[in-house]
Amino acid sequence: MNCTRTNRRAIVRVFTALSLSRVAAHPEPVTSHRTAPRASSRARAMRSSEVIGNLVNAFDVASNASTIAAVALLGIFTLGLFFILFVRARARATLARASVPAVTWRPKFLWRLYSRSARSLLQRVEQRFRRGDGSGRGRRAFGAVVGACPFVHVGEARLARDVLRETSRKAPLYHAFEAFSGTGIFTAEGDDWDGKRTEVLRAFHDVGLASLRDRAVEESASAVEEMREVVERGGGEIEARALPILQRLALRVTFAYLTGVSLRRACEDVGRERSEVEGEYLDAATTLRHLIPARARSIWIFSDLLYGLTPVGRLEARKIRTTRSLSALALRTAKEESPLGRLRVGEAHLREKSIKVGKDEYPKGLLDEATTLLFAGHDTQSATLSWCLLRLVQDVEVQSELRASLRDDIIEEALGLPPSKSGSRQRRSSEKTTKPAWATSAFAPTLEAVIRETLRLHPVAPLVVRMLSSDTHSEKMTIPKGCAVGVWLSSVHRDESVWERPEEFDPKRWFGGPAHARTGSMGGSSNDDDDNGGILTPSRDRSNALRHKGVGYMPFAYGPRSCVGQHLAQVTMRVALAHLVHAFEFAPSADLDASMPSVGFTVTPSTGAPVRVRLAARAPA
């Protein structure tokens, strides 16, 4: 640095000497007394040298400042690097205390939507769990360091239940969902979450399930009639993708229940066609269902700013605006006695500032909740129903047994099915119940067993993630607090220490008689405490009674943050599946890849659940 400064000063002296020699060689001519006095050439040269010297000094100062800044940045970078290495070392030590094998986390460079994977993510995870002892019966857990966070993946039923029961705090990865669901109950934390969850549950309780059942019957009957016309025009049999049909059906039921107004009527009020609104929303929702979870597994989880500059970030922003248009329509048309109408007068959802959607403004918390409930309602139900149809086309015997079981006077009346026999219904006697039949699982045990078995093999979400605030213990391991724990629900439902033949679709495992699950996985033959309601099964045979769901069954998660709408989903799925199977017979499609899963918010058939549909034969009079 000193040598550089000395050299610059020498340059200034040389330049000054050259300027003086030039003045001596070319003296300035004498001017007239009438002209103003001018500064001598020597003085001008001196001033020029001073200016140059000042510039050189300024450059010197700037150079020093940039050098200092570079050194400071290098120091900050070095300290940051050491800090990252330190916290990652601590995270690896935490995983070591948990005694789980560790794998390397490789975040994706997400620049566009992923193409369909050649191998299912769920299958890869399940295979990783089975590597523990080679049988799948040992410790079903492995770890990874995600950024600087110790992350434990769990596929063991009892450990998963303990984790979900112990904590209500979600992991930082859920930050990827906040742009879409905002501060709704899906992503809210602490007192904010507690207040909003309380208001949502109170709204559902006050409105009740009767209006949901009525909406589900109305929309299911309408969808069946539309499909019947298409099948008849197609010569008695058609091939169709079930998923888009079921998405529209579930969206219509969910919208009507949340607002008290049909989607068709709401669209007419704003001068739009229902099919157009549905198409725009479902296209956006399908993109977001894949895109947001993909971001959570990518490098963009660490920076909202950088993610917003990418093509996928801009795509996400456009699709979110589309989905919020339907949320705004729901809030605009919701009746006072509907769930959304009741949330409008709550306190927890009105604390945040209003945001503008179109020409109207809505409290952000209320808009976020409407977005969350609309998406979760239609997506989970349509996914489960799609998988259910795919399972039934692969097992004709179970499909036939289910259809025959629905041809019952109590079931047909409860679910709004057209009578399968001519003449007046021969009503079976039943004891007085504390709940209407459609609100329980016991009144139609075969239907309930098929839905449960579908949810066991295809739970509504691939995994749920929690942040431990205290140590969680099991018989084989302890997961320290500070760990994020990802519970893979599909793997929990395939834990061989709980389930026999876990990969097999067997609705009979839910009935009394010979056990199809290992000891302790299910209770006796009494009905579920949350579903019974005093209903007798149509058959008085004890073997037809449903078993308890047990420790290894959690399709809607478990604990304080389990799905708030699971009872609503059960009612809608009972009604919709009964109407479809009662009216149609479903057969396998020519698509050999029909069951390949697509993993996002939920797990759906990647090819849209293609099936062949024909009218079901009517029961003999």
C-alpha positions as CSV (number, residue, x, y, z in Angstrom):
1,M,0.0,0.0,0.0
2,N,2.9,2.5,0.9
3,C,4.7,1.7,-2.3
4,T,1.6,2.4,-4.3
5,R,1.1,5.8,-2.6
6,T,4.8,6.8,-3.1
7,N,4.6,5.9,-6.8
8,R,1.5,8.0,-7.3
9,R,3.2,11.0,-5.6
10,A,6.2,10.6,-7.9
11,I,3.9,10.7,-10.9
12,V,2.4,14.0,-9.6
13,R,5.9,15.5,-9.2
14,V,7.0,14.4,-12.7
15,F,3.8,15.8,-14.2
16,T,4.4,19.1,-12.4
17,A,8.0,19.4,-13.7
18,L,6.9,18.7,-17.3
19,S,4.3,21.4,-17.0
20,L,6.8,24.0,-15.7
21,S,9.4,23.1,-18.5
22,R,6.6,23.6,-21.1
23,V,5.9,27.0,-19.7
24,A,9.6,28.0,-19.8
25,A,10.0,26.9,-23.4
26,H,6.9,28.8,-24.6
27,P,6.5,32.0,-22.6
28,E,3.2,33.7,-22.9
29,P,3.1,36.9,-25.0
30,V,2.8,40.3,-23.4
31,T,-0.8,41.4,-23.4
32,S,-2.2,44.9,-23.9
33,H,-2.9,47.1,-20.8
34,R,-6.5,47.2,-22.0
35,T,-7.0,43.5,-21.4
36,A,-7.8,42.1,-18.0
37,P,-4.8,40.5,-16.2
38,R,-4.5,36.8,-16.7
39,A,-3.0,34.3,-14.4
40,S,0.4,33.3,-15.3
41,S,1.0,30.0,-17.1
42,R,3.1,28.9,-14.2
43,A,0.1,29.4,-11.8
44,R,-2.2,27.6,-14.1
45,A,0.2,24.7,-14.4
46,M,0.4,24.5,-10.6
47,R,-3.4,24.5,-10.3
48,S,-3.6,21.7,-12.9
49,S,-1.0,19.6,-11.0
50,E,-3.0,20.2,-7.8
51,V,-6.2,19.0,-9.5
52,I,-4.5,15.9,-10.7
53,G,-3.0,15.3,-7.3
54,N,-6.4,15.6,-5.7
55,L,-7.8,13.1,-8.2
56,V,-5.0,10.7,-7.4
57,N,-5.5,11.1,-3.7
58,A,-9.3,10.6,-4.1
59,F,-8.6,7.5,-6.1
60,D,-6.2,6.4,-3.4
61,V,-8.9,6.9,-0.7
62,A,-11.5,5.1,-2.8
63,S,-9.1,2.2,-3.4
64,N,-8.5,2.0,0.3
65,A,-12.2,2.0,1.0
66,S,-12.9,-0.7,-1.5
67,T,-10.1,-2.8,-0.1
68,I,-11.5,-2.5,3.4
69,A,-15.0,-3.4,2.1
70,A,-13.6,-6.4,0.3
71,V,-11.8,-7.6,3.4
72,A,-15.0,-7.0,5.5
73,L,-17.1,-9.0,3.0
74,L,-14.6,-11.8,2.9
75,G,-14.6,-11.9,6.7
76,I,-18.4,-12.0,6.9
77,F,-18.4,-14.7,4.3
78,T,-15.9,-16.7,6.2
79,L,-17.7,-16.3,9.5
80,G,-21.0,-17.3,7.8
81,L,-19.4,-20.3,6.3
82,F,-18.0,-21.4,9.6
83,F,-21.4,-20.8,11.3
84,I,-23.1,-22.9,8.7
85,L,-20.6,-25.7,9.1
86,F,-21.0,-25.4,12.9
87,V,-24.8,-25.6,12.9
88,R,-24.8,-28.5,10.4
89,A,-22.3,-30.3,12.6
90,R,-24.7,-29.8,15.5
91,A,-27.6,-31.0,13.4
92,R,-25.6,-34.2,12.5
93,A,-24.8,-34.7,16.2
94,T,-28.5,-34.4,17.0
95,L,-29.3,-37.1,14.4
96,A,-26.5,-39.2,15.9
97,R,-28.2,-39.0,19.3
98,A,-31.4,-40.1,17.7
99,S,-29.6,-43.2,16.5
100,V,-31.0,-43.0,13.0
101,P,-29.1,-43.6,9.7
102,A,-28.4,-40.3,7.9
103,V,-28.8,-39.7,4.2
104,T,-27.7,-36.6,2.2
105,W,-30.3,-34.0,1.4
106,R,-30.0,-32.8,-2.2
107,P,-32.2,-29.8,-2.8
108,K,-33.6,-29.5,-6.4
109,F,-32.8,-26.6,-8.7
110,L,-36.4,-25.9,-9.5
111,W,-36.8,-24.0,-12.8
112,R,-39.9,-25.6,-14.2
113,L,-42.5,-28.1,-13.1
114,Y,-41.1,-31.5,-12.7
115,S,-42.0,-34.1,-15.3
116,R,-43.6,-37.3,-14.0
117,S,-41.1,-39.4,-12.1
118,A,-40.3,-42.8,-13.5
119,R,-40.5,-44.2,-10.0
120,S,-42.9,-43.2,-7.3
121,L,-41.5,-41.0,-4.5
122,L,-43.6,-42.9,-2.0
123,Q,-42.1,-46.2,-3.2
124,R,-38.6,-44.8,-2.8
125,V,-39.3,-43.6,0.7
126,E,-40.8,-47.0,1.7
127,Q,-37.8,-48.8,0.3
128,R,-35.5,-46.6,2.4
129,F,-37.5,-47.4,5.5
130,R,-37.1,-51.1,4.8
131,R,-33.3,-50.9,4.6
132,G,-33.1,-50.6,8.4
133,D,-33.1,-54.3,9.0
134,G,-34.1,-55.7,5.7
135,S,-37.6,-56.8,6.8
136,G,-39.5,-53.6,7.4
137,R,-40.3,-54.8,11.0
138,G,-37.4,-52.9,12.7
139,R,-36.8,-49.2,13.2
140,R,-38.6,-47.4,10.3
141,A,-36.7,-44.0,10.5
142,F,-33.9,-42.2,8.8
143,G,-32.5,-38.7,9.0
144,A,-31.1,-35.9,7.0
145,V,-29.8,-32.4,7.6
146,V,-32.1,-30.0,5.6
147,G,-30.2,-26.7,5.5
148,A,-29.2,-26.5,9.1
149,C,-32.2,-28.4,10.6
150,P,-31.9,-32.0,11.7
151,F,-34.8,-33.8,10.0
152,V,-36.0,-37.3,10.9
153,H,-38.3,-39.2,8.5
154,V,-40.6,-41.6,10.3
155,G,-42.6,-44.5,9.0
156,E,-43.2,-46.4,12.3
157,A,-46.8,-46.3,13.4
158,R,-46.4,-45.9,17.2
159,L,-43.6,-43.4,17.0
160,A,-45.5,-41.4,14.4
161,R,-48.5,-41.3,16.7
162,D,-46.4,-40.1,19.6
163,V,-44.8,-37.3,17.5
164,L,-48.1,-36.0,16.2
165,R,-49.7,-36.2,19.7
166,E,-46.9,-34.3,21.4
167,T,-46.6,-31.1,19.3
168,S,-48.7,-28.7,17.3
169,R,-45.8,-26.7,15.9
170,K,-45.2,-27.1,12.2
171,A,-41.7,-27.2,10.6
172,P,-40.1,-24.3,8.7
173,L,-40.7,-26.1,5.4
174,Y,-44.3,-25.0,5.6
175,H,-43.1,-21.5,4.8
176,A,-43.3,-22.6,1.1
177,F,-47.1,-22.8,1.5
178,E,-47.6,-19.3,3.0
179,A,-47.8,-17.4,-0.3
180,F,-50.8,-19.6,-1.2
181,S,-52.6,-20.3,2.1
182,G,-51.3,-17.2,3.9
183,T,-52.1,-17.3,7.6
184,G,-55.0,-19.8,7.5
185,I,-55.2,-22.6,9.9
186,F,-52.9,-24.7,7.7
187,T,-49.9,-22.5,8.3
188,A,-50.8,-20.3,11.3
189,E,-48.9,-20.9,14.6
190,G,-49.3,-20.3,18.3
191,D,-52.3,-18.2,19.6
192,D,-53.1,-17.1,16.0
193,W,-53.6,-20.8,15.0
194,D,-55.5,-21.6,18.2
195,G,-58.0,-18.7,17.7
196,K,-58.6,-19.4,14.0
197,R,-59.0,-23.2,14.5
198,T,-61.5,-22.5,17.3
199,E,-63.6,-20.3,15.1
200,V,-63.5,-22.7,12.1
201,L,-64.6,-25.7,14.3
202,R,-67.3,-23.6,15.9
203,A,-68.6,-22.5,12.5
204,F,-68.7,-26.2,11.3
205,H,-70.5,-27.2,14.6
206,D,-73.1,-24.4,14.4
207,V,-73.9,-25.1,10.8
208,G,-73.9,-28.9,11.2
209,L,-73.5,-31.7,8.7
210,A,-77.1,-31.9,7.5
211,S,-76.7,-29.1,5.0
212,L,-73.5,-30.8,3.8
213,R,-75.3,-34.1,3.3
214,D,-78.1,-32.3,1.4
215,R,-75.6,-30.5,-0.9
216,A,-73.6,-33.7,-1.5
217,V,-76.8,-35.6,-2.4
218,E,-77.9,-32.8,-4.8
219,E,-74.5,-32.4,-6.5
220,S,-73.9,-36.2,-6.7
221,A,-77.3,-36.9,-8.2
222,S,-76.6,-34.2,-10.8
223,A,-73.2,-35.5,-11.6
224,V,-74.6,-39.1,-12.0
225,E,-77.3,-37.8,-14.3
226,E,-74.7,-36.0,-16.5
227,M,-72.6,-39.1,-16.7
228,R,-75.6,-41.3,-17.5
229,E,-76.4,-39.1,-20.5
230,V,-72.8,-39.3,-21.7
231,V,-72.8,-43.1,-21.3
232,E,-76.0,-43.5,-23.1
233,R,-74.8,-41.4,-26.0
234,G,-71.6,-43.5,-26.1
235,G,-73.5,-46.7,-26.7
236,G,-73.7,-47.9,-23.1
237,E,-70.0,-47.8,-22.3
238,I,-67.4,-45.0,-22.3
239,E,-63.8,-44.5,-21.1
240,A,-63.3,-41.5,-18.9
241,R,-60.8,-39.9,-16.6
242,A,-62.5,-40.0,-13.2
243,L,-60.3,-37.5,-11.4
244,P,-61.4,-34.3,-13.3
245,I,-65.1,-35.4,-12.9
246,L,-64.6,-35.9,-9.2
247,Q,-62.7,-32.7,-8.7
248,R,-65.6,-30.7,-10.1
249,L,-68.1,-32.7,-8.0
250,A,-66.1,-32.1,-4.8
251,L,-65.5,-28.4,-5.6
252,R,-69.3,-27.9,-6.1
253,V,-70.1,-29.6,-2.8
254,T,-67.4,-27.8,-0.9
255,F,-68.4,-24.3,-2.3
256,A,-72.1,-24.9,-1.6
257,Y,-71.5,-26.0,2.0
258,L,-69.1,-23.2,2.9
259,T,-71.3,-20.4,1.4
260,G,-74.8,-21.8,1.5
261,V,-75.1,-21.0,-2.3
262,S,-74.5,-23.3,-5.2
263,L,-71.5,-22.5,-7.4
264,R,-73.8,-22.3,-10.4
265,R,-75.9,-19.5,-8.7
266,A,-72.8,-17.7,-7.5
267,C,-71.4,-17.6,-11.1
268,E,-74.7,-16.4,-12.5
269,D,-74.7,-13.5,-10.1
270,V,-71.4,-12.3,-11.5
271,G,-72.3,-13.1,-15.1
272,R,-69.9,-16.0,-15.7
273,E,-70.3,-19.6,-16.7
274,R,-69.8,-22.2,-14.0
275,S,-67.8,-24.5,-16.3
276,E,-65.4,-21.6,-17.1
277,V,-64.9,-20.7,-13.4
278,E,-64.4,-24.3,-12.5
279,G,-61.9,-24.9,-15.3
280,E,-59.8,-21.9,-14.4
281,Y,-59.7,-22.7,-10.7
282,L,-58.9,-26.4,-11.1
283,D,-56.2,-25.7,-13.6
284,A,-54.6,-23.3,-11.2
285,A,-55.1,-25.6,-8.2
286,T,-53.6,-28.6,-10.0
287,T,-50.4,-26.5,-10.8
288,L,-50.1,-25.3,-7.2
289,R,-50.6,-28.8,-5.9
290,H,-47.4,-29.8,-7.6
291,L,-45.5,-26.6,-7.5
292,I,-45.6,-25.6,-3.9
293,P,-44.4,-28.9,-2.4
294,A,-41.7,-29.0,-5.0
295,R,-40.4,-25.6,-3.9
296,A,-40.2,-26.9,-0.3
297,R,-37.7,-29.5,-1.6
298,S,-35.7,-27.0,-3.6
299,I,-33.0,-24.4,-3.0
300,W,-35.7,-21.7,-3.3
301,I,-37.1,-22.5,0.1
302,F,-34.3,-20.2,1.5
303,S,-35.3,-17.0,-0.4
304,D,-38.7,-15.6,-1.4
305,L,-37.0,-12.8,-3.4
306,L,-35.0,-15.1,-5.6
307,Y,-37.8,-17.6,-6.0
308,G,-40.1,-14.8,-7.2
309,L,-37.7,-14.0,-10.0
310,T,-37.7,-17.5,-11.4
311,P,-40.2,-18.8,-14.0
312,V,-41.8,-21.1,-11.5
313,G,-42.1,-18.3,-9.0
314,R,-43.9,-16.1,-11.4
315,L,-46.1,-19.0,-12.5
316,E,-47.1,-19.6,-8.8
317,A,-48.0,-15.9,-8.3
318,R,-50.3,-16.0,-11.4
319,K,-52.0,-19.2,-10.2
320,I,-52.5,-17.9,-6.7
321,R,-54.3,-14.9,-8.1
322,T,-56.6,-17.2,-10.0
323,T,-57.5,-19.3,-6.9
324,R,-58.1,-16.2,-4.9
325,S,-60.7,-15.1,-7.4
326,L,-62.9,-18.0,-6.4
327,S,-62.2,-17.3,-2.7
328,A,-63.4,-13.8,-3.2
329,L,-66.5,-15.0,-5.0
330,A,-67.2,-17.3,-2.0
331,L,-66.9,-14.5,0.5
332,R,-69.0,-12.2,-1.6
333,T,-71.9,-14.6,-1.9
334,A,-71.7,-16.5,1.5
335,K,-74.9,-16.3,3.5
336,E,-74.8,-15.3,7.1
337,E,-75.8,-18.8,8.4
338,S,-73.0,-20.5,6.3
339,P,-69.6,-21.4,7.7
340,L,-67.9,-18.5,5.8
341,G,-70.7,-16.2,6.9
342,R,-70.0,-17.1,10.5
343,L,-66.3,-16.5,10.1
344,R,-67.0,-13.0,8.8
345,V,-68.2,-12.0,12.3
346,G,-65.4,-13.7,14.1
347,E,-62.4,-11.9,15.7
348,A,-59.4,-14.1,14.9
349,H,-59.9,-13.8,11.1
350,L,-60.4,-10.1,11.0
351,R,-57.2,-8.9,12.7
352,E,-55.1,-8.5,9.6
353,K,-55.4,-5.7,7.1
354,S,-57.6,-6.0,4.0
355,I,-56.3,-6.8,0.6
356,K,-57.8,-6.1,-2.7
357,V,-59.1,-8.8,-5.1
358,G,-60.6,-7.4,-8.2
359,K,-62.7,-4.4,-7.2
360,D,-63.4,-5.5,-3.6
361,E,-61.4,-5.7,-0.4
362,Y,-61.4,-8.6,2.1
363,P,-59.7,-9.1,5.5
364,K,-56.5,-11.1,4.6
365,G,-57.1,-13.7,7.4
366,L,-60.6,-14.4,6.1
367,L,-59.5,-14.6,2.4
368,D,-56.6,-16.9,3.4
369,E,-59.1,-19.2,5.3
370,A,-61.5,-19.3,2.4
371,T,-58.6,-20.2,0.1
372,T,-57.5,-23.0,2.5
373,L,-60.9,-24.5,3.0
374,L,-61.9,-24.5,-0.7
375,F,-58.7,-26.1,-1.8
376,A,-58.4,-28.7,1.0
377,G,-62.1,-29.6,0.7
378,H,-62.1,-30.4,-3.0
379,D,-58.6,-31.8,-3.4
380,T,-58.6,-34.4,-0.6
381,Q,-62.0,-35.8,-1.4
382,S,-61.5,-36.0,-5.1
383,A,-58.1,-37.7,-4.6
384,T,-59.6,-40.3,-2.3
385,L,-62.6,-41.1,-4.5
386,S,-60.3,-41.5,-7.5
387,W,-58.1,-44.0,-5.8
388,C,-61.2,-45.8,-4.5
389,L,-62.6,-46.3,-8.0
390,L,-59.2,-47.5,-9.2
391,R,-59.1,-50.0,-6.4
392,L,-62.6,-51.2,-7.2
393,V,-62.0,-51.7,-10.9
394,Q,-59.1,-54.1,-9.9
395,D,-61.4,-56.0,-7.5
396,V,-64.7,-56.8,-9.2
397,E,-65.8,-58.9,-6.3
398,V,-65.5,-56.1,-3.8
399,Q,-67.2,-53.7,-6.2
400,S,-70.2,-56.1,-6.6
401,E,-70.4,-56.6,-2.8
402,L,-70.4,-52.8,-2.3
403,R,-73.1,-52.2,-4.9
404,A,-75.3,-55.0,-3.4
405,S,-74.9,-53.6,0.1
406,L,-76.2,-50.2,-1.0
407,R,-79.5,-51.7,-2.2
408,D,-80.9,-51.4,1.3
409,D,-83.9,-49.2,2.3
410,I,-82.2,-47.4,5.2
411,I,-78.9,-46.8,3.2
412,E,-80.7,-45.6,0.1
413,E,-82.9,-43.2,2.1
414,A,-79.9,-42.0,4.3
415,L,-77.7,-41.3,1.2
416,G,-80.4,-40.0,-1.1
417,L,-80.1,-42.9,-3.5
418,P,-82.9,-43.7,-5.9
419,P,-84.8,-46.8,-4.7
420,S,-83.4,-49.9,-6.4
421,K,-86.6,-51.9,-6.1
422,S,-90.0,-50.9,-7.4
423,G,-92.9,-50.3,-5.0
424,S,-92.8,-49.0,-1.5
425,R,-89.7,-49.6,0.6
426,Q,-89.8,-52.3,3.2
427,R,-88.3,-50.5,6.2
428,R,-86.2,-52.5,8.6
429,S,-86.7,-51.8,12.3
430,S,-83.8,-50.1,14.1
431,E,-83.3,-48.8,17.5
432,K,-83.5,-45.0,18.2
433,T,-80.2,-43.4,17.3
434,T,-78.4,-40.4,18.5
435,K,-77.2,-39.4,15.1
436,P,-78.7,-39.6,11.6
437,A,-77.6,-42.6,9.7
438,W,-75.5,-40.8,7.1
439,A,-73.3,-39.2,9.8
440,T,-72.1,-42.6,11.1
441,S,-69.9,-45.3,9.9
442,A,-71.9,-48.2,11.2
443,F,-75.1,-47.9,9.1
444,A,-73.3,-49.0,5.9
445,P,-70.3,-51.1,7.0
446,T,-69.2,-52.3,3.6
447,L,-69.2,-48.7,2.2
448,E,-67.2,-47.6,5.3
449,A,-64.7,-50.5,5.0
450,V,-64.0,-49.7,1.4
451,I,-63.4,-46.0,2.2
452,R,-61.2,-46.8,5.2
453,E,-59.1,-49.3,3.2
454,T,-58.7,-46.8,0.4
455,L,-57.5,-44.1,2.9
456,R,-55.1,-46.6,4.4
457,L,-53.4,-47.3,1.2
458,H,-53.8,-43.7,-0.1
459,P,-53.9,-41.2,2.8
460,V,-54.9,-37.7,1.8
461,A,-51.4,-36.2,2.3
462,P,-48.1,-37.9,1.6
463,L,-46.5,-36.6,4.8
464,V,-46.9,-34.2,7.7
465,V,-44.0,-32.4,9.3
466,R,-43.8,-31.2,12.9
467,M,-41.1,-29.4,14.9
468,L,-40.4,-31.0,18.3
469,S,-40.5,-28.8,21.3
470,S,-39.5,-31.7,23.6
471,D,-37.9,-35.1,23.4
472,T,-40.1,-37.8,22.0
473,H,-39.4,-41.3,23.2
474,S,-40.3,-44.8,21.9
475,E,-39.3,-48.3,22.8
476,K,-36.4,-48.2,20.3
477,M,-35.3,-44.6,20.0
478,T,-35.5,-41.0,21.3
479,I,-35.8,-38.0,19.0
480,P,-34.4,-34.9,20.6
481,K,-36.2,-31.6,20.7
482,G,-35.3,-29.2,17.9
483,C,-35.7,-31.9,15.3
484,A,-38.1,-31.6,12.5
485,V,-40.0,-34.9,12.0
486,G,-41.6,-35.9,8.8
487,V,-44.3,-38.5,9.3
488,W,-44.9,-40.4,6.0
489,L,-48.5,-41.4,6.4
490,S,-48.5,-44.0,3.5
491,S,-45.5,-45.7,5.1
492,V,-47.1,-45.7,8.6
493,H,-50.1,-47.5,7.0
494,R,-47.7,-50.1,5.6
495,D,-45.8,-50.7,8.9
496,E,-45.7,-54.5,9.1
497,S,-45.5,-54.5,12.9
498,V,-49.1,-53.2,12.7
499,W,-50.6,-54.5,9.5
500,E,-50.6,-57.9,7.9
501,R,-50.3,-57.9,4.1
502,P,-50.1,-54.1,4.1
503,E,-49.9,-53.8,0.4
504,E,-53.1,-55.7,-0.2
505,F,-56.4,-53.9,-0.7
506,D,-58.7,-55.9,1.7
507,P,-61.7,-54.1,3.1
508,K,-62.6,-57.2,5.1
509,R,-59.8,-56.4,7.5
510,W,-62.1,-53.8,9.0
511,F,-64.7,-56.4,10.0
512,G,-64.9,-58.7,13.0
513,G,-63.8,-62.3,12.7
514,P,-60.3,-63.4,11.7
515,A,-57.8,-60.5,12.2
516,H,-56.2,-59.0,9.2
517,A,-54.0,-56.7,11.4
518,R,-51.4,-57.5,14.0
519,T,-52.1,-57.5,17.7
520,G,-52.6,-54.0,19.0
521,S,-53.2,-52.4,15.7
522,M,-57.0,-52.4,16.0
523,G,-59.4,-52.7,18.8
524,G,-62.2,-55.2,19.1
525,S,-65.3,-55.3,17.0
526,S,-67.0,-52.3,18.6
527,N,-67.5,-49.3,16.4
528,D,-65.3,-46.2,16.5
529,D,-66.0,-43.9,19.4
530,D,-66.2,-40.8,17.1
531,D,-68.4,-42.5,14.5
532,N,-70.8,-44.8,16.2
533,G,-73.7,-42.6,17.2
534,G,-75.8,-45.6,18.4
535,I,-76.5,-46.9,14.9
536,L,-77.0,-50.6,14.4
537,T,-75.5,-52.2,11.4
538,P,-78.0,-53.5,8.8
539,S,-76.9,-57.0,9.6
540,R,-77.2,-58.0,13.3
541,D,-74.3,-60.4,12.7
542,R,-71.5,-59.6,15.1
543,S,-68.9,-60.4,12.4
544,N,-70.3,-57.5,10.3
545,A,-69.4,-54.9,13.0
546,L,-66.6,-52.5,12.2
547,R,-63.3,-52.6,14.2
548,H,-61.7,-49.6,15.8
549,K,-59.2,-47.8,13.6
550,G,-56.3,-48.4,15.9
551,V,-52.8,-46.9,16.4
552,G,-51.6,-47.5,12.8
553,Y,-54.4,-45.6,11.0
554,M,-54.1,-41.8,10.6
555,P,-55.1,-40.7,7.0
556,F,-56.1,-37.2,8.2
557,A,-53.0,-37.0,10.5
558,Y,-53.3,-37.1,14.3
559,G,-53.1,-34.9,17.3
560,P,-53.9,-31.2,17.8
561,R,-53.2,-30.4,14.1
562,S,-55.2,-33.1,12.5
563,C,-57.5,-32.2,9.7
564,V,-60.4,-30.0,10.9
565,G,-62.6,-31.1,8.0
566,Q,-62.2,-34.9,8.3
567,H,-65.8,-35.5,9.4
568,L,-67.0,-33.3,6.5
569,A,-64.9,-35.3,4.1
570,Q,-66.3,-38.6,5.4
571,V,-69.9,-37.5,4.8
572,T,-69.2,-36.2,1.2
573,M,-67.2,-39.3,0.3
574,R,-69.9,-41.7,1.6
575,V,-72.6,-39.9,-0.4
576,A,-70.6,-39.4,-3.6
577,L,-69.1,-43.0,-3.7
578,A,-72.5,-44.5,-3.0
579,H,-74.2,-42.6,-5.8
580,L,-71.5,-43.5,-8.3
581,V,-71.3,-47.2,-7.5
582,H,-75.1,-47.5,-7.2
583,A,-75.5,-46.1,-10.8
584,F,-72.5,-47.4,-12.7
585,E,-70.2,-50.4,-13.1
586,F,-66.5,-49.5,-13.4
587,A,-63.9,-51.6,-15.3
588,P,-60.2,-51.2,-15.9
589,S,-58.9,-48.8,-18.6
590,A,-56.4,-49.8,-21.2
591,D,-53.9,-47.4,-19.6
592,L,-51.4,-49.7,-17.9
593,D,-50.0,-46.8,-15.8
594,A,-53.4,-45.8,-14.3
595,S,-52.2,-46.3,-10.7
596,M,-48.9,-44.3,-10.9
597,P,-49.2,-41.7,-8.1
598,S,-48.5,-38.0,-8.5
599,V,-47.2,-36.6,-5.2
600,G,-48.1,-33.0,-4.3
601,F,-50.4,-31.5,-1.6
602,T,-52.2,-34.8,-1.9
603,V,-51.4,-37.9,-3.8
604,T,-53.5,-38.4,-7.0
605,P,-53.4,-40.8,-9.9
606,S,-50.9,-39.2,-12.3
607,T,-53.0,-40.1,-15.4
608,G,-56.3,-38.8,-14.0
609,A,-57.7,-42.2,-13.0
610,P,-58.9,-43.6,-16.4
611,V,-61.7,-46.1,-16.1
612,R,-64.4,-47.7,-18.3
613,V,-67.9,-46.8,-17.2
614,R,-71.2,-48.5,-18.0
615,L,-74.6,-48.4,-16.5
616,A,-75.2,-50.8,-13.5
617,A,-77.8,-53.5,-13.9
618,R,-80.9,-52.7,-11.8
619,A,-81.8,-55.0,-8.9
620,P,-84.7,-57.4,-9.6
621,A,-88.1,-56.2,-8.3
